[in-house]
Amino acid sequence: MESQLILERTIHRLVDEFVKNPYAFFTEADAVSIFHKFLIENPKFNHKYVTLDGYEISTVHREFPTFFRFNDRNPIGRLDDDSGASRGHYDTVILTPEFITSHTADTVGNRDIRTKAIVTHPPFEAVVEFKLHNNGWSKGRAIGLLAELGKLQLTLEETRLCYLIVFQRYRAPNLNRWNRWWETVKQAAEEMVEIRSIIAIQWLSVKNKPEIFSFGPWLEKYSGC
């Protein structure tokens, strides 16, 4: 419970950065890097555990491989094409101490998907994915966000917590993009009841105040906007 609250407040701190300055992050990679920095500032997430073969491993990692193969455009069958299954990566993960201490460093690093068979503890305390968009929604961006939700849905049996953080700088000259795609995005986020998602919109053209939308069972909803 304590670690979840700290994690969610760290996510809200990142949202605050975006709300204060819509160009605080040029890219998703920028956002992930700053989030990583915020996380490891807290002693709760800046601790190392020793693997079975004697190596110290941190709990927080970026670009961590999935333990399964999937179609990254169609994880749970929302598209017609289900071919092209491969491994993906998570933007940020927090490993469980039990996973680290119960396995070798190679297994914990998860570079060889064949090690899945010997994983005996849930690997993740939390998985966090990011999206950053410019110019409003499009078909491709909406599908990409649905795919991220689908990947997190597939991950639920391996983690206690799943989060999706979406930043959008809305620079389109009207609300056409918003009106066309928002209900699709909103419905998907509402349907994925175990995934905690937050969508922060910086209106740079048609409105003058940012809006924050949260979905899922957060311990503490964002209240800064």
N, C-alpha and C positions, 0 to 999 in steps of 0.2 A: 504493500500500500504506500509506504513512504517513498520507495523508488519510483513508483508510478506518478506520484504527485510531483516529485522533483523533475521527472522527465516531461510531464505536461507543462509545468511552469517554464521549463527550458524552451519548449516549443512556442509557448506564448511570448517568451522573450524574443525569439526570432521573428515572430509575427510583428511584434512591436517595432523591430528594426525596419521591417518592410513598410509598416504603416507610417512611420516617421519619415522615411525616405524611400520612395518607390524604386530608386536605383541603387539601393544598398547592395543588391546582388545583380550583377549583369547576367549571370547564368545560374542554372541549377547547381553546378559545381561550386560556385561561390557560396550559395546558400548552405550546401552540405558542409563545406569547410568551416564556415562560421558556426554552424550548429555543432559540429564536432568540437570546436574550440570551447564553446559554451558548456558542453557536456562534461568534458574532462577537467573543467575548472572546479567541478564539484567532487569532493572526495568519494562520494558514493559511486561515481563512475570512473574514478581514476585509481583503480586498484588492480593489481595483478595477482593471478592465481597460477599455481604450478601444475603442469600437465603430468600424466602418468610417467612420461620419460624425462621429467625434471626441468622443463622449460617454463619460464615465466611468460604468461600471456595476458594482455589487457582484455577487458570485456568489450570495449567500444571499437568498432571497425567500420571502415567504409568499403564500398564495392565488394561486398561479401557474396560469394556464389550461392545460388540456390541449391538445395539438396535434391532437386527434381528437375526434369525436363518439361518444357511446356511451350506452347505457341505463344510468343510474347505479344502477338496482335490479337489473339483470341483465347485467353487462358481458360475461360469457362463457357465457351460456346456461344458468345454473343455475335460472332461473325460466321459467315458461311464456310470459310476455309479453315480447316483445323489441321492442316499439314505444317511441316517445318518446325517440329518440336526441338527445342534446344535448351541449354541451361541459361539462366539469367543471373542478374546480380541485384542485391539490395543496396540502396544508397547508404544506409546506416543500420547497423545492428548492435544490440547489446547482448553479449553471450551470457549464459547462466554460469555461475561458478561451478555447478555440478557437472555441466558439460565439459568444461575445461579440465577439471581435476580427474574426471573419469576416463579421459581419452588421451592418446598421444598428440603431440603438436601437429603432426601431419593430418590426423583426423580432424582436429579442431580447425585447422586452416582450410579444410574442405576443398582442396584443389582436385581431388580425384573422386568422382561421383560414386565409384565402387565402394568407398568407405561407408556409404549410407547404411549398409547392412549391419555394421557393427556399432552404430550410434545407439546408445542405451539410455540417454537422457534428452529431454527437449533441449535443443541447442540455444534457443533465443529467449531472453527476457522480453525483448521488444525488437520490432522491425519498423523502420521509418523510411518512407518513400517520399520523393519530392517531385513537383512539377512547377515550371515557371513559364508563363505564356505572355506574349505581347499581342496587342491589337484585337483582343477579344477572342471568343470561341471560333472554331472552324470545325468542319467534319473530322479532320485529322486529329485535332487537339481533343475533341470530345471522345473519339474512339480511343485515343491514347490514354486518357484518364480512366475510361472504362476498363481498359486492359490493366492498368495499374491496380485498380480495385480487384480485378480478377486474380491477379498474381498474389495479392495479399490474402484473398479468400482461400487460395490453395495453400497458403502458409500457416493458416490458423492452427493446424494440429501440431505445428513445430514451435509455436511461440505463445506467450501469454498475452502479448499486446501487439496490435498492428495499428500504425498511423500513416495517414497520407496528408501531406502538406502541399497545398496548391497556392502559388502566388500568380496573380495576373495583373499586368499593366494594361488597362483597357484604353486603347488610343483610337479605336474605330470612331468614325464621325457620327454614328447614330447607334441605336440599340438593336439593330436588325440581327447582328450576330448573337447578341445576348438572348433576345427573344426566341431565336431559332433553336438554340442548343441548351439553354440553361435548364429547362425542365427535364431533358434527358439526363444531364449530369446530376441534377438534384435527386431525381428518382433513383438512379443507381446508388448514390451515396446513402440514401435512406434505406434502400433494400439491404445493403451490406451492414446489418445491424451490429456486428461484432467488430467492425472496423471504425476506428476513430479518425474522422477526416475533418480538416479545416481548410476552407477556401477563402483566401483574402484577396479582395478586388480593390485595386487602386484605380479609381475613375479619373482618367487624365483628359477626358474630352466631354462626356455627356452629363457627368455629375461632378460634384465638388467635395464629396466626403467618402472615404473608404468604407467598404462593407465587409463584414466577416460572417461566414456561415459555418456552423459546426454541426457535425453529425456523429452519431454513435455515443457510447456510454463513457464520456469523459468524467473523471473524478472532479475536475474543476474546469468549467467552461471559460472560454476567453471572454474577458470583460473590459478590455482596454480601449475599445472603439465605440 
